[in-house]
């Protein structure tokens, strides 16, 4: 796996947790756990397109564009494991990636992942 790297995210608390990133030569894959809150479940609003919940930028200023993804989860637990692809691949000169988490069109939090 010399051309593929796994980057583990630091410990976080909350209903949205970035687990880490898989760095491929031409893309990166974000892994995150998302728990739907009671307000979302009671209303018709759900964070349906989880790919838009995340944005990524590196220390060089490269912004990564979401390319789609998917999720598997448990409706009884209200938790989904999401994998979302972004492009382009990460330049070797980048020293870290910052993942911003967006909820209801506002930044809910950020996670810094050193490379």
C-alpha positions as CSV (number, residue, x, y, z in Angstrom):
1,X,0.0,0.0,0.0
2,X,2.8,2.4,-0.7
3,X,0.6,4.7,-2.7
4,X,-2.3,4.7,-0.3
5,X,-2.2,6.3,3.2
6,X,-4.6,6.2,6.1
7,X,-4.7,9.3,8.3
8,X,-6.5,8.9,11.6
9,X,-8.4,11.9,13.0
10,X,-7.8,13.1,16.6
11,X,-10.4,12.2,19.3
12,X,-13.6,14.2,19.1
13,X,-16.9,14.5,20.9
14,X,-20.2,15.3,19.3
15,X,-22.9,13.9,17.0
16,X,-20.6,14.3,14.0
17,X,-17.2,12.7,14.2
18,X,-14.5,12.6,11.5
19,X,-12.8,9.2,11.8
20,X,-10.1,9.8,9.3
21,X,-9.0,10.0,5.7
22,X,-7.8,7.6,3.1
23,X,-5.3,9.3,0.7
24,X,-5.4,7.8,-2.8
25,X,-3.1,9.0,-5.6
26,X,-5.9,10.9,-7.4
27,X,-8.5,11.6,-4.5
28,X,-9.1,11.3,-0.8
29,X,-11.9,9.6,1.0
30,X,-13.3,11.1,4.2
31,X,-14.8,8.7,6.8
32,X,-17.2,10.1,9.4
33,X,-19.9,9.0,11.8
34,X,-23.1,11.1,11.8
35,X,-25.9,10.9,14.4
36,X,-29.2,12.5,13.4
37,X,-30.5,14.7,16.1
38,X,-34.1,14.6,17.5
39,X,-35.0,17.8,15.8
40,X,-34.0,16.4,12.4
41,X,-36.0,13.2,12.9
42,X,-39.1,15.0,14.2
43,X,-39.1,17.4,11.2
44,X,-38.9,16.5,7.6
45,X,-35.4,18.0,7.4
46,X,-32.5,15.6,7.4
47,X,-28.9,16.2,6.5
48,X,-29.7,14.2,3.4
49,X,-26.6,14.9,1.2
50,X,-23.9,14.2,3.7
51,X,-21.2,15.0,1.1
52,X,-22.1,18.7,1.5
53,X,-21.6,18.5,5.2
54,X,-17.9,18.5,4.8
55,X,-15.3,20.7,3.1
56,X,-11.6,20.2,3.1
57,X,-8.6,22.5,2.5
58,X,-4.9,21.9,2.9
59,X,-2.0,24.0,4.2
60,X,-1.2,25.0,0.6
61,X,-4.7,26.5,0.1
62,X,-5.9,23.6,-2.1
63,X,-9.7,23.2,-1.8
64,X,-11.0,19.7,-2.4
65,X,-14.2,19.2,-4.3
66,X,-16.7,16.6,-3.1
67,X,-17.3,13.8,-5.7
68,X,-20.0,11.9,-3.9
69,X,-20.1,9.0,-1.5
70,X,-22.4,6.9,0.5
71,X,-23.4,5.7,3.9
72,X,-24.5,2.7,5.9
73,X,-26.1,2.9,9.2
74,X,-28.7,1.9,11.7
75,X,-32.0,3.7,11.8
76,X,-32.8,2.6,15.4
77,X,-29.5,4.1,16.6
78,X,-29.8,7.0,14.2
79,X,-26.1,6.7,13.3
80,X,-24.6,6.5,9.8
81,X,-21.1,5.8,8.7
82,X,-20.3,8.0,5.7
83,X,-17.5,7.8,3.1
84,X,-17.2,10.8,0.9
85,X,-14.7,11.1,-2.0
86,X,-12.9,14.4,-2.7
87,X,-10.6,15.4,-5.5
88,X,-7.8,16.1,-6.4
89,X,-5.2,14.0,-4.7
90,X,-3.3,15.6,-1.8
91,X,0.0,17.2,-2.9
92,X,3.1,15.8,-1.2
93,X,4.1,19.3,0.0
94,X,0.9,19.7,2.1
95,X,1.6,19.3,5.8
96,X,-2.1,19.0,7.1
97,X,-5.7,19.0,6.0
98,X,-8.5,20.9,7.7
99,X,-12.0,19.3,7.6
100,X,-14.8,21.7,8.2
101,X,-18.2,20.3,9.3
102,X,-21.3,22.1,8.0
103,X,-24.7,21.8,9.6
104,X,-27.6,23.8,8.4
105,X,-25.4,26.1,6.3
106,X,-23.0,27.1,9.1
107,X,-19.7,25.7,10.2
108,X,-20.3,23.4,13.2
109,X,-16.7,22.5,13.8
110,X,-13.3,21.8,12.3
111,X,-10.8,19.0,12.6
112,X,-7.1,19.3,11.8
113,X,-5.4,16.2,10.4
114,X,-1.6,16.3,10.3
115,X,-0.1,14.5,7.3
